[in-house]
Amino acid sequence: MNLETKWLEDFVALSNTRSFSASARQRHVTQPAFSRRIRSLEQVVGATLVDRSTTPVSLTPEGQLFLVTARNIVEQLNDSLAHLRGLAMDNEALDIVAAHSLALAFYPPWISRLQKGVGELPTRLVAMNVGDAIHVLREGNCDLMLAYHDPYATMQLDAEIFPSFSIGQVKMVPISVPDGSGGPKFSFEGEGPIPFLSYTQGAFLGRSVRMLLKNEPGRMRLKTVYETAMAEGLKGMALQGVGLAWIPDFCIRDELATGKLVRAADESWDIPLEIRLYRCSLVHKPGVEKLWRRMMKLPSDFLRA
């Protein structure tokens, strides 16, 4: 049996409010996430605990019986944790999820700069694709999310529930290894199909590239020779001279400066994107609240990389 204590706390909260929406607010999660957690508890227990056909909702006979056990477990656990935890909450590390390329190339200098303004900031960083990161944030399983923002993206977040700070601007640049004369080996001015290093279908950055190409029909012919969800993977293949790719500019600053990579086209082919730091306003973790208040006092140019 794999039973999570937060499900027991959810169930106790629901028994008090008799409302899924009110309990979700109390538990600092979205209502869909709260409902899924109650369902998971019922699956583990092997019984229907909540009668959803009534308004307000009520507990089934099995639910009323199980409530006694749930309350005892939650109360005993909270007493023990309160005794052990003390005042350590302020120093608890913040869990941050970030897009792979942001985690590798953007996060280290940005967090170092931020700490000069807000003080010591213990963090745990997990890299994942943007779609998964949004899901983790919505489920309340992380404190902050670092992600690209595209106003035309299909995965939008409610600004009231998921407030954010704009912390940087980035351009996706078409790049190639140089040819013998220092120009791009692969460019839009060449004849024949251009070997193209593409983001996979579900990759967030891939959508931005596809939008650009869709609006520029007939100006080039691309032949996909490699696909991956990660910008660093495309960069590695580009350095091997396999083809042309669009890469965030902060990922290739050194390679452009040393001439290992060059622009494959002029700036009209760049794709501008914004980088934002998100939180969930339904979650009131002391460390997150403290960081957010401090960031609101900083000038915008200090927050932005």
Order of alpha helices (4+ residues) and beta strands (2+ residues): alpha-alpha-alpha-beta-beta-alpha-beta-alpha-beta-alpha-beta-beta-beta-alpha-beta-alpha-beta-alpha-beta-beta-alpha-alpha
